[in-house]
Amino acid sequence: MISGKLLRDAFISGANGIANNKKAVDELNVFPVPDGDTGTNMAMTTSNAVAELKHLKDDCTVAEAAKTMASCCLRGARGNSGVITSLIFRGFSKALKNEKECDSEALLKALELGVEGAYKSVMKPTEGTILTVARESFECARDFARTTNDTTLIWEEVCRGAERSLENTPKLLPVLAKAGVVDAGGKGLTIIFGAMLHTFKTGEIVENEAEKEESAVTVETFAATVGKFDEEITYTYCTEMLITKKKDCADHSKLRAYLETIGDCVVVVEDDEIIKVHVHTNDPGLAIQKGLEFGYINLPKIENMKLQHENRKKQADTPEFKPVKPDKKYGFVAVAAGKGIENMFADLGADCLVKGGQTMNPSTDDILKAILSCPAHTVFVLPNNKNIIMAAEQAVKLCDDRKVIVLQTRTIPQGISAMLAFDADAEPAENVSNMTAALEHVGTGTITFAARDSDYEGHNIKKGEILCMENGKLSFVEKDLAKGAYKLTKKLVKGDCSFITIIYGADVTDEAAQALADQVKAKYSGLDVNLINGGQPVYYYIISVE
């Protein structure tokens, strides 16, 4: 039998396991485009539950542990891999509802329900992915359970089945075989399951290596350690200095003791030659004067934290969402990144903007908060990225005081076209039909850089090369950005096109963008060509043709 404490600790281990290995999982991603990578998304999803799980008492039930894990993972779910992971754990919550302990039958039922929920969430499930690994791990354990009712042995078989399934993923997905890797999401799942097994077998929790490293402060990790004090403003001045120690340098603990009498957030670390000091104080001169007793002062830095805090507040452009009661018929929530793009959606009538997009996948909870702060009885959500759609759809299930409709917008131009097709006097079903038709008639080109070396779809891609994509698929690779942007625009233009919109990003100069627009206008003098400073990260250009 598995107790509530053991299941709680196993869930924590699973979260820590994927957090420790997220980079290795990220590196398995085949598509070279910068993205909110699989390992990172799975780690952020499961780690969202750790704090709440740690608050559960040792006498908690498996129902309480499973409910906490499922709820926190669902709200923290990021990206498709994160959503699928959260749904697997939701199966545990369903199967173990009202249960104090978990036997082998309940454990298998939990995994079965998790697999079913994950498959149902995907419109067209692809085999050779995390879904396959989850399903085949369950099927393997189900067959093995005919010979034993030992929960630990059954979970061992879950892990063995997951590993065998993972090894087989390249046979199901040719793109994996060509790249010589296994599926990233499947790998992440085997890591989570394996970490849980460690706890089932030993009763010990897998440590979070990042937390372990943070607790061991050295001169090299000094900056990371003091960073956590940035928002604590009891004292005005953040004071740092590097002290080259005297030969007869006194015990540095005396320096620490003194600093604690004149301030807080004190960090003093040393090696054989230097002492690194950080303190928040109202009199930085006293700190420096005391430091001179231990050696020679180098690189002193004094910053007014109250002034910095006020400046950050003024510059902050991320809205704080607060729940409101619906008082109008329709509203919009749009996911976007880049000041210019955000302004476009606001001008078109978006009530709430969630910061996010490529490499920045907002969580289900981020989207839910925006929905609840939208004062409308019917809220349309525009994810504007294929890796955000599933998280948005999960938010719908958590909202019961208004109707929420997630439109399948995969790009920024699709989201804009959908909003332009909106009719405030039409019924919801008619609007969905019209907006969906509009977004499906938009051709989208995106230009970014290769985040890694890759052999993808016949292209031998080197890190940093220009990737030119047509409607989400890699079209060609270029070394020259201007040449690639013009070539991609020509590929997008069809015979029945009327409008070309070029949205340039934060890494493109106004002059370069204007030069491209002039070149396109000269080529297509009969078409309406618009140039917009989107300010978006990651994508040099987003080009739409309608």
Secondary structure, DSSP 8 states (H G I E B T S, - for coil): -B-HHHHHHHHHHHHHHHHHTHHHHHTT--S-S----HHHHHHHHHHTTHHHHHHS-TT--HHHHHHHHHHHHHHH--HHHHHHHHHHHHHHHHHTTT-SSB-HHHHHHHHHHHHHHHHHH-SS--SSSHHHHHHHHHHHHHHHTTS---HHHHHHHHHHHHHHHHHHHHHH-HHHHHHT---HHHHHHHHHHHHHHHHHHHS-----HHHHHHHS--STTHHHHHGGGTT--SSSEEEEEEEEE-TT---HHHHHHHHHHHEEEEEEEE-SSEEEEEEEES-HHHHHHHHTTTEEEEEEEEEEHHHHHHHHHHH------------EEEEEEEEE-SHHHHHHHHHHT-SEEEE-BTTB---HHHHHHHHHTS-EEEEEEE--STTTHHHHHHHHHT--SSEEEE----SHHHHHHHHHT--TTS-HHHHHHHHHHHHHT-EEEEEEE-SS-EEETTEEE-TT-EEEEETTEEEEEES-HHHHHHHHHHHH--TT--EEEEEE-TTS-HHHHHHHHHHHHHH-TTSEEEEEE---SS-SEEEEE-
